[in-house]
Amino acid sequence: MNTTKTEASYPMVARTLRGLEPVLAEELRALGAGDVQAQNLAVAFTGNDCLLVRANLWLRTGLRIIKPIHRVTLENQQDLYDAARQYDWSRHLKTSDTFAIDTAVHSPLFTNSQFVAFRVKDAIVDRFRDTTGRRPSVDIKKPTLRIHVHILRKQCVFSLDSSGQSLHRRGYRKQAEAAPIMESLAAGLILLSGWKKDTPFYDPMCGAGTIAIEAALLGAGIPPGWQRRHFGFLNWPGFSPDLWEAEKEAVRREVAQTAQTLKERPLRIIARDLSPDAIATAHENARRAGLPPGYIDFQVQPFDEFIPAEPGVIVMNPPYGERLQKKNIDRFYKHIGDHLKQKCAGSSAWILSSNLEALKQVGLQAN
């Protein structure tokens, strides 16, 4: 039986943050991806055009979905230029288009990733100029096509970026507090915590509300990319616009159904912060995320007064370093541990901080 282009399966790679590779792998399996293999900062898998669209819409811990198109072995720097120039880029680009080059380089052949980007750019431009007399332009902000170049030792892979803007940019954060947590990292923490939507979820230091909002989107089954209007694959020649419209309509139906379900069985997501400005921003971000008013219980409250009404899952990103204007950060983190032990018995707590020395002061046995 013949297969259509949208039915044909091909290799893809989803990029992510360090430590979230197993979580992303499980997300991909749940979407129906095949040959899922966790790698360093990425997960390789196979799927068709439909899965590519759904992955961009639904993945919570993914940053970009890229499609490899050309693989070569490099012996020297000139091989990179030659390989890029020999490839027929007219399959993906017109001279009236714009493009940008992203790189990930781990090779003794190259000590500067910018050099790699410049050489690939030069090769693409030179090929077009030689074959057509004209050339596409570079636009690093909003290119028609974003090309990813990955070099590991001598192996080089050229890929097309199907996402365009990084998937962690959900679009609901109009403004942010100082040092906001990345949306995909917040989602990863929640997934790692094992939180189930029939139990309460707490963030007692919510800031601009990112962790609580990601919990709400997860618990409600709302795809994180449902409000995005553009993805890189929409500029790919031959990509089916009907497929994109069908997936958008399917998501609209799912979100509408979810909204009705939430009225009947609302989640219990409680978020607190000492700052009234932070809570005001969190309310606005939740509204922009498409959540109904009051869906997340945002309130101004100091951590000292935070006492869970019933056991649940606590996920928080406490102030640290430049976010914390305290002379004794160790004392602050010890206070966090004491409060969790004395006032939050029965709950599990997940704490994100870059200050490992301060975390030792929490004093609770960590897993």
C-alpha beads as a LAMMPS data file, in Angstrom:
LAMMPS data file: protein, C-alpha beads

367 atoms
366 bonds

1 atom types
1 bond types

-500.0 500.0 xlo xhi
-500.0 500.0 ylo yhi
-500.0 500.0 zlo zhi

Masses

1 110.0

Atoms # bond

1 1 1 0.000 0.000 0.000
2 1 1 1.320 3.440 -0.875
3 1 1 1.823 5.919 1.935
4 1 1 1.303 9.655 1.740
5 1 1 3.951 12.131 2.788
6 1 1 2.227 12.777 6.097
7 1 1 2.174 9.023 6.824
8 1 1 5.861 8.453 6.086
9 1 1 8.000 8.109 9.213
10 1 1 11.407 9.763 9.537
11 1 1 14.017 10.471 12.260
12 1 1 13.675 13.530 14.483
13 1 1 15.402 14.930 17.552
14 1 1 13.818 16.850 20.429
15 1 1 16.179 19.144 22.344
16 1 1 15.768 19.639 26.099
17 1 1 17.506 20.719 29.299
18 1 1 20.094 18.580 31.056
19 1 1 18.440 16.115 33.401
20 1 1 15.065 16.186 31.659
21 1 1 15.945 13.709 28.902
22 1 1 14.090 10.745 30.539
23 1 1 11.029 12.921 31.162
24 1 1 10.970 14.097 27.546
25 1 1 11.397 10.503 26.360
26 1 1 8.264 9.494 28.269
27 1 1 6.364 12.442 26.809
28 1 1 7.313 11.344 23.303
29 1 1 6.297 7.741 23.924
30 1 1 2.917 8.961 25.176
31 1 1 2.465 10.848 21.878
32 1 1 3.176 7.672 19.909
33 1 1 6.786 8.292 18.873
34 1 1 8.851 5.314 17.770
35 1 1 12.491 4.343 18.399
36 1 1 12.731 6.734 21.363
37 1 1 16.314 7.066 22.611
38 1 1 17.421 9.516 25.309
39 1 1 20.694 11.296 24.518
40 1 1 22.666 14.172 26.012
41 1 1 20.363 17.233 26.078
42 1 1 18.122 15.560 23.513
43 1 1 15.887 12.612 22.665
44 1 1 15.966 10.933 19.255
45 1 1 12.759 9.412 17.887
46 1 1 10.857 8.627 14.706
47 1 1 7.456 9.775 13.524
48 1 1 5.539 11.353 10.680
49 1 1 4.423 14.910 9.919
50 1 1 1.404 14.520 12.196
51 1 1 3.608 13.564 15.130
52 1 1 5.948 16.475 14.367
53 1 1 3.023 18.889 14.678
54 1 1 1.699 17.260 17.844
55 1 1 5.157 17.206 19.418
56 1 1 5.497 20.957 18.876
57 1 1 2.063 21.537 20.394
58 1 1 2.152 19.081 23.295
59 1 1 5.700 18.615 24.576
60 1 1 6.164 20.327 27.916
61 1 1 9.892 19.678 28.428
62 1 1 11.033 19.983 24.798
63 1 1 12.813 23.080 23.522
64 1 1 13.028 22.404 19.795
65 1 1 12.046 19.633 17.398
66 1 1 14.591 19.262 14.609
67 1 1 14.562 17.074 11.507
68 1 1 17.967 15.786 10.309
69 1 1 18.426 16.151 6.547
70 1 1 22.153 15.616 5.891
71 1 1 24.892 13.691 7.715
72 1 1 28.612 13.823 6.941
73 1 1 31.942 12.842 8.456
74 1 1 34.469 15.657 8.804
75 1 1 38.233 15.273 8.737
76 1 1 39.035 18.997 8.781
77 1 1 37.399 22.411 8.766
78 1 1 37.226 22.601 4.986
79 1 1 35.039 19.496 4.940
80 1 1 32.326 21.449 6.764
81 1 1 32.195 24.150 4.104
82 1 1 32.311 21.592 1.281
83 1 1 29.515 19.489 2.785
84 1 1 27.254 22.503 3.275
85 1 1 27.963 23.828 -0.223
86 1 1 27.336 20.488 -1.933
87 1 1 23.915 20.026 -0.347
88 1 1 20.929 21.200 -2.434
89 1 1 19.438 23.867 -0.150
90 1 1 16.933 24.897 -2.828
91 1 1 14.814 22.000 -1.548
92 1 1 14.131 24.090 1.560
93 1 1 14.980 27.708 0.680
94 1 1 14.233 30.266 -2.019
95 1 1 16.459 33.234 -2.747
96 1 1 13.687 35.483 -1.432
97 1 1 13.710 33.641 1.922
98 1 1 15.780 34.325 5.011
99 1 1 17.647 31.816 7.165
100 1 1 19.588 31.508 10.421
101 1 1 22.141 29.006 11.668
102 1 1 22.131 27.493 15.172
103 1 1 25.052 25.350 16.257
104 1 1 25.979 22.764 18.877
105 1 1 29.666 21.922 18.592
106 1 1 31.642 19.340 20.579
107 1 1 34.675 18.623 18.444
108 1 1 38.452 19.181 18.522
109 1 1 38.162 20.316 14.886
110 1 1 36.340 23.499 15.942
111 1 1 36.938 25.689 18.959
112 1 1 34.411 28.376 18.057
113 1 1 30.737 27.671 17.350
114 1 1 30.361 31.065 15.663
115 1 1 33.015 30.036 13.152
116 1 1 30.902 26.977 12.320
117 1 1 27.819 29.146 11.804
118 1 1 29.714 31.581 9.565
119 1 1 31.214 28.806 7.411
120 1 1 27.868 27.105 6.894
121 1 1 26.243 30.439 6.098
122 1 1 28.980 31.219 3.568
123 1 1 28.589 27.817 1.932
124 1 1 24.817 28.176 1.548
125 1 1 25.116 31.703 0.175
126 1 1 27.905 30.702 -2.232
127 1 1 25.889 27.773 -3.592
128 1 1 22.855 29.947 -4.299
129 1 1 24.969 32.688 -5.833
130 1 1 26.711 30.188 -8.125
131 1 1 23.481 28.455 -9.231
132 1 1 21.048 31.386 -9.411
133 1 1 23.079 34.582 -9.285
134 1 1 21.132 35.596 -6.182
135 1 1 21.233 34.639 -2.519
136 1 1 18.915 34.372 0.500
137 1 1 19.571 36.747 3.385
138 1 1 20.330 36.032 7.021
139 1 1 17.787 36.960 9.692
140 1 1 18.664 35.715 13.169
141 1 1 15.379 36.866 14.764
142 1 1 12.563 35.704 12.483
143 1 1 14.036 33.647 9.641
144 1 1 11.987 31.753 7.101
145 1 1 14.135 28.716 7.826
146 1 1 16.233 27.936 10.894
147 1 1 19.025 25.430 10.284
148 1 1 20.650 23.486 13.098
149 1 1 24.234 22.217 12.786
150 1 1 25.369 19.615 15.317
151 1 1 28.990 18.458 15.357
152 1 1 30.118 15.698 17.716
153 1 1 33.797 14.899 17.218
154 1 1 33.891 14.152 13.450
155 1 1 30.185 13.579 12.886
156 1 1 28.177 16.515 11.525
157 1 1 24.388 16.617 11.153
158 1 1 22.455 19.367 9.356
159 1 1 18.836 19.634 10.499
160 1 1 15.758 21.772 9.935
161 1 1 14.265 23.423 13.018
162 1 1 10.521 22.742 12.995
163 1 1 9.788 24.859 16.071
164 1 1 11.074 28.304 15.129
165 1 1 11.012 30.054 18.470
166 1 1 12.010 27.882 21.413
167 1 1 9.083 25.826 22.717
168 1 1 9.656 27.012 26.280
169 1 1 8.204 30.373 25.219
170 1 1 4.542 29.578 25.805
171 1 1 3.465 33.166 25.227
172 1 1 1.734 33.790 28.532
173 1 1 4.507 35.703 30.272
174 1 1 4.061 39.340 29.335
175 1 1 6.455 40.400 32.036
176 1 1 8.562 38.471 34.497
177 1 1 9.962 38.766 37.955
178 1 1 13.718 38.789 38.451
179 1 1 15.381 35.531 37.353
180 1 1 12.183 33.733 36.241
181 1 1 12.226 29.953 35.965
182 1 1 12.031 28.642 32.392
183 1 1 8.599 27.209 31.566
184 1 1 9.953 23.876 30.306
185 1 1 12.067 23.473 33.451
186 1 1 9.031 24.191 35.626
187 1 1 7.046 21.561 33.723
188 1 1 9.921 19.114 34.068
189 1 1 10.029 19.576 37.836
190 1 1 6.316 18.906 38.079
191 1 1 6.569 15.769 35.954
192 1 1 9.557 14.564 37.996
193 1 1 7.601 15.133 41.208
194 1 1 5.004 12.566 40.214
195 1 1 2.140 14.918 41.087
196 1 1 -1.313 13.534 40.335
197 1 1 -4.091 16.003 39.628
198 1 1 -6.390 14.510 42.267
199 1 1 -4.005 15.747 45.010
200 1 1 -3.233 19.349 45.990
201 1 1 -0.317 21.161 44.378
202 1 1 1.477 23.932 46.276
203 1 1 4.024 26.592 45.353
204 1 1 4.624 28.776 48.426
205 1 1 7.149 31.052 46.646
206 1 1 5.471 31.373 43.267
207 1 1 6.918 34.649 41.949
208 1 1 5.319 35.311 38.552
209 1 1 3.421 32.022 38.792
210 1 1 5.241 29.925 36.201
211 1 1 5.351 26.680 38.214
212 1 1 1.689 26.944 39.234
213 1 1 0.593 27.783 35.681
214 1 1 2.531 24.856 34.242
215 1 1 0.907 22.599 36.848
216 1 1 -2.511 23.909 35.836
217 1 1 -1.836 23.328 32.124
218 1 1 -0.576 19.822 32.872
219 1 1 -3.407 18.913 35.209
220 1 1 -5.996 20.300 32.813
221 1 1 -4.483 18.497 29.823
222 1 1 -4.007 21.765 27.929
223 1 1 -1.144 21.616 25.391
224 1 1 1.533 24.225 26.191
225 1 1 1.809 25.319 22.566
226 1 1 -1.894 25.742 21.873
227 1 1 -1.768 29.559 21.719
228 1 1 1.278 29.821 19.476
229 1 1 0.456 31.121 16.017
230 1 1 3.605 30.112 14.223
231 1 1 6.027 27.199 14.051
232 1 1 9.025 26.741 11.786
233 1 1 7.480 23.830 9.881
234 1 1 4.790 26.156 8.491
235 1 1 7.488 27.631 6.202
236 1 1 8.691 24.264 4.927
237 1 1 7.961 23.724 1.222
238 1 1 5.412 20.952 0.791
239 1 1 4.303 20.818 4.407
240 1 1 0.549 20.258 4.429
241 1 1 -1.427 23.291 5.676
242 1 1 -4.462 21.004 5.970
243 1 1 -2.602 18.876 8.500
244 1 1 -1.788 21.952 10.575
245 1 1 -5.393 23.200 10.455
246 1 1 -6.697 19.769 11.430
247 1 1 -4.379 19.578 14.434
248 1 1 -5.306 23.110 15.519
249 1 1 -8.992 22.247 15.351
250 1 1 -8.407 19.048 17.336
251 1 1 -6.612 21.049 20.023
252 1 1 -9.433 23.625 20.138
253 1 1 -11.935 20.833 20.736
254 1 1 -9.776 19.287 23.462
255 1 1 -9.300 22.617 25.226
256 1 1 -13.035 23.342 25.088
257 1 1 -13.812 19.900 26.500
258 1 1 -11.212 20.418 29.203
259 1 1 -12.771 23.747 30.183
260 1 1 -16.078 22.017 30.820
261 1 1 -14.402 19.245 32.808
262 1 1 -12.578 21.790 34.948
263 1 1 -15.839 23.444 35.938
264 1 1 -17.071 20.093 37.210
265 1 1 -13.822 18.896 38.820
266 1 1 -11.472 21.823 39.462
267 1 1 -7.862 21.201 40.400
268 1 1 -6.445 22.305 43.731
269 1 1 -3.452 24.462 42.862
270 1 1 -2.363 26.854 45.591
271 1 1 0.312 29.499 44.932
272 1 1 1.626 32.055 47.406
273 1 1 4.210 34.832 47.406
274 1 1 5.300 37.569 49.749
275 1 1 5.191 40.208 46.989
276 1 1 1.833 41.756 45.950
277 1 1 3.420 42.781 42.644
278 1 1 4.459 39.188 41.961
279 1 1 0.946 37.915 42.674
280 1 1 -0.556 40.573 40.386
281 1 1 1.802 39.464 37.613
282 1 1 0.953 35.815 38.278
283 1 1 -2.776 36.550 37.907
284 1 1 -2.108 38.258 34.563
285 1 1 0.115 35.427 33.325
286 1 1 -2.534 32.847 34.233
287 1 1 -5.141 34.844 32.329
288 1 1 -2.869 35.009 29.296
289 1 1 -2.356 31.247 29.544
290 1 1 -6.091 30.805 29.001
291 1 1 -6.921 29.728 32.551
292 1 1 -10.222 30.978 34.025
293 1 1 -10.120 33.502 36.888
294 1 1 -9.593 31.808 40.228
295 1 1 -8.516 28.536 38.669
296 1 1 -5.217 28.875 40.512
297 1 1 -5.521 30.082 44.103
298 1 1 -3.011 32.961 44.059
299 1 1 -2.663 34.908 47.298
300 1 1 -0.143 37.148 49.032
301 1 1 1.295 35.222 51.954
302 1 1 4.714 35.020 53.647
303 1 1 6.292 31.582 53.743
304 1 1 6.087 31.538 57.538
305 1 1 2.283 31.415 57.266
306 1 1 2.161 28.715 54.592
307 1 1 0.496 25.599 56.016
308 1 1 -1.034 23.070 53.593
309 1 1 -4.677 22.369 54.291
310 1 1 -3.975 18.730 53.418
311 1 1 -0.910 16.770 52.283
312 1 1 0.108 17.230 48.673
313 1 1 3.076 18.025 46.452
314 1 1 5.126 21.169 47.109
315 1 1 7.313 22.494 44.285
316 1 1 9.205 25.727 44.784
317 1 1 12.054 27.801 43.444
318 1 1 13.161 29.848 46.479
319 1 1 15.207 33.037 46.145
320 1 1 18.933 32.490 45.830
321 1 1 22.064 34.451 45.038
322 1 1 21.226 37.735 43.361
323 1 1 17.504 37.152 43.946
324 1 1 17.996 37.075 47.699
325 1 1 19.238 40.223 49.353
326 1 1 20.219 38.479 52.580
327 1 1 23.556 38.348 54.333
328 1 1 22.940 34.857 55.603
329 1 1 21.359 32.708 52.906
330 1 1 22.201 29.580 54.889
331 1 1 19.900 30.716 57.689
332 1 1 17.091 31.328 55.195
333 1 1 17.377 27.830 53.720
334 1 1 17.562 26.272 57.176
335 1 1 14.326 28.075 57.958
336 1 1 12.745 26.549 54.825
337 1 1 13.679 23.062 56.031
338 1 1 12.440 23.682 59.568
339 1 1 9.105 25.031 58.318
340 1 1 8.573 22.116 55.925
341 1 1 9.313 19.637 58.706
342 1 1 7.123 21.306 61.311
343 1 1 4.173 22.602 59.239
344 1 1 4.037 20.466 56.078
345 1 1 4.153 16.906 57.403
346 1 1 2.796 14.346 54.948
347 1 1 3.625 16.358 51.828
348 1 1 6.561 15.842 49.498
349 1 1 8.672 18.900 48.655
350 1 1 10.715 19.577 45.547
351 1 1 13.143 22.491 45.751
352 1 1 15.035 24.023 42.830
353 1 1 18.103 26.127 43.581
354 1 1 21.520 26.705 42.052
355 1 1 23.057 27.219 45.507
356 1 1 24.004 23.680 46.503
357 1 1 25.707 24.813 49.699
358 1 1 22.557 26.587 50.836
359 1 1 20.431 23.554 49.964
360 1 1 22.449 21.497 52.438
361 1 1 21.050 23.750 55.156
362 1 1 17.497 22.574 54.444
363 1 1 18.348 19.650 56.694
364 1 1 15.792 17.178 55.361
365 1 1 16.836 13.881 53.826
366 1 1 16.931 14.384 50.080
367 1 1 16.287 11.913 47.270

Bonds

1 1 1 2
2 1 2 3
3 1 3 4
4 1 4 5
5 1 5 6
6 1 6 7
7 1 7 8
8 1 8 9
9 1 9 10
10 1 10 11
11 1 11 12
12 1 12 13
13 1 13 14
14 1 14 15
15 1 15 16
16 1 16 17
17 1 17 18
18 1 18 19
19 1 19 20
20 1 20 21
21 1 21 22
22 1 22 23
23 1 23 24
24 1 24 25
25 1 25 26
26 1 26 27
27 1 27 28
28 1 28 29
29 1 29 30
30 1 30 31
31 1 31 32
32 1 32 33
33 1 33 34
34 1 34 35
35 1 35 36
36 1 36 37
37 1 37 38
38 1 38 39
39 1 39 40
40 1 40 41
41 1 41 42
42 1 42 43
43 1 43 44
44 1 44 45
45 1 45 46
46 1 46 47
47 1 47 48
48 1 48 49
49 1 49 50
50 1 50 51
51 1 51 52
52 1 52 53
53 1 53 54
54 1 54 55
55 1 55 56
56 1 56 57
57 1 57 58
58 1 58 59
59 1 59 60
60 1 60 61
61 1 61 62
62 1 62 63
63 1 63 64
64 1 64 65
65 1 65 66
66 1 66 67
67 1 67 68
68 1 68 69
69 1 69 70
70 1 70 71
71 1 71 72
72 1 72 73
73 1 73 74
74 1 74 75
75 1 75 76
76 1 76 77
77 1 77 78
78 1 78 79
79 1 79 80
80 1 80 81
81 1 81 82
82 1 82 83
83 1 83 84
84 1 84 85
85 1 85 86
86 1 86 87
87 1 87 88
88 1 88 89
89 1 89 90
90 1 90 91
91 1 91 92
92 1 92 93
93 1 93 94
94 1 94 95
95 1 95 96
96 1 96 97
97 1 97 98
98 1 98 99
99 1 99 100
100 1 100 101
101 1 101 102
102 1 102 103
103 1 103 104
104 1 104 105
105 1 105 106
106 1 106 107
107 1 107 108
108 1 108 109
109 1 109 110
110 1 110 111
111 1 111 112
112 1 112 113
113 1 113 114
114 1 114 115
115 1 115 116
116 1 116 117
117 1 117 118
118 1 118 119
119 1 119 120
120 1 120 121
121 1 121 122
122 1 122 123
123 1 123 124
124 1 124 125
125 1 125 126
126 1 126 127
127 1 127 128
128 1 128 129
129 1 129 130
130 1 130 131
131 1 131 132
132 1 132 133
133 1 133 134
134 1 134 135
135 1 135 136
136 1 136 137
137 1 137 138
138 1 138 139
139 1 139 140
140 1 140 141
141 1 141 142
142 1 142 143
143 1 143 144
144 1 144 145
145 1 145 146
146 1 146 147
147 1 147 148
148 1 148 149
149 1 149 150
150 1 150 151
151 1 151 152
152 1 152 153
153 1 153 154
154 1 154 155
155 1 155 156
156 1 156 157
157 1 157 158
158 1 158 159
159 1 159 160
160 1 160 161
161 1 161 162
162 1 162 163
163 1 163 164
164 1 164 165
165 1 165 166
166 1 166 167
167 1 167 168
168 1 168 169
169 1 169 170
170 1 170 171
171 1 171 172
172 1 172 173
173 1 173 174
174 1 174 175
175 1 175 176
176 1 176 177
177 1 177 178
178 1 178 179
179 1 179 180
180 1 180 181
181 1 181 182
182 1 182 183
183 1 183 184
184 1 184 185
185 1 185 186
186 1 186 187
187 1 187 188
188 1 188 189
189 1 189 190
190 1 190 191
191 1 191 192
192 1 192 193
193 1 193 194
194 1 194 195
195 1 195 196
196 1 196 197
197 1 197 198
198 1 198 199
199 1 199 200
200 1 200 201
201 1 201 202
202 1 202 203
203 1 203 204
204 1 204 205
205 1 205 206
206 1 206 207
207 1 207 208
208 1 208 209
209 1 209 210
210 1 210 211
211 1 211 212
212 1 212 213
213 1 213 214
214 1 214 215
215 1 215 216
216 1 216 217
217 1 217 218
218 1 218 219
219 1 219 220
220 1 220 221
221 1 221 222
222 1 222 223
223 1 223 224
224 1 224 225
225 1 225 226
226 1 226 227
227 1 227 228
228 1 228 229
229 1 229 230
230 1 230 231
231 1 231 232
232 1 232 233
233 1 233 234
234 1 234 235
235 1 235 236
236 1 236 237
237 1 237 238
238 1 238 239
239 1 239 240
240 1 240 241
241 1 241 242
242 1 242 243
243 1 243 244
244 1 244 245
245 1 245 246
246 1 246 247
247 1 247 248
248 1 248 249
249 1 249 250
250 1 250 251
251 1 251 252
252 1 252 253
253 1 253 254
254 1 254 255
255 1 255 256
256 1 256 257
257 1 257 258
258 1 258 259
259 1 259 260
260 1 260 261
261 1 261 262
262 1 262 263
263 1 263 264
264 1 264 265
265 1 265 266
266 1 266 267
267 1 267 268
268 1 268 269
269 1 269 270
270 1 270 271
271 1 271 272
272 1 272 273
273 1 273 274
274 1 274 275
275 1 275 276
276 1 276 277
277 1 277 278
278 1 278 279
279 1 279 280
280 1 280 281
281 1 281 282
282 1 282 283
283 1 283 284
284 1 284 285
285 1 285 286
286 1 286 287
287 1 287 288
288 1 288 289
289 1 289 290
290 1 290 291
291 1 291 292
292 1 292 293
293 1 293 294
294 1 294 295
295 1 295 296
296 1 296 297
297 1 297 298
298 1 298 299
299 1 299 300
300 1 300 301
301 1 301 302
302 1 302 303
303 1 303 304
304 1 304 305
305 1 305 306
306 1 306 307
307 1 307 308
308 1 308 309
309 1 309 310
310 1 310 311
311 1 311 312
312 1 312 313
313 1 313 314
314 1 314 315
315 1 315 316
316 1 316 317
317 1 317 318
318 1 318 319
319 1 319 320
320 1 320 321
321 1 321 322
322 1 322 323
323 1 323 324
324 1 324 325
325 1 325 326
326 1 326 327
327 1 327 328
328 1 328 329
329 1 329 330
330 1 330 331
331 1 331 332
332 1 332 333
333 1 333 334
334 1 334 335
335 1 335 336
336 1 336 337
337 1 337 338
338 1 338 339
339 1 339 340
340 1 340 341
341 1 341 342
342 1 342 343
343 1 343 344
344 1 344 345
345 1 345 346
346 1 346 347
347 1 347 348
348 1 348 349
349 1 349 350
350 1 350 351
351 1 351 352
352 1 352 353
353 1 353 354
354 1 354 355
355 1 355 356
356 1 356 357
357 1 357 358
358 1 358 359
359 1 359 360
360 1 360 361
361 1 361 362
362 1 362 363
363 1 363 364
364 1 364 365
365 1 365 366
366 1 366 367
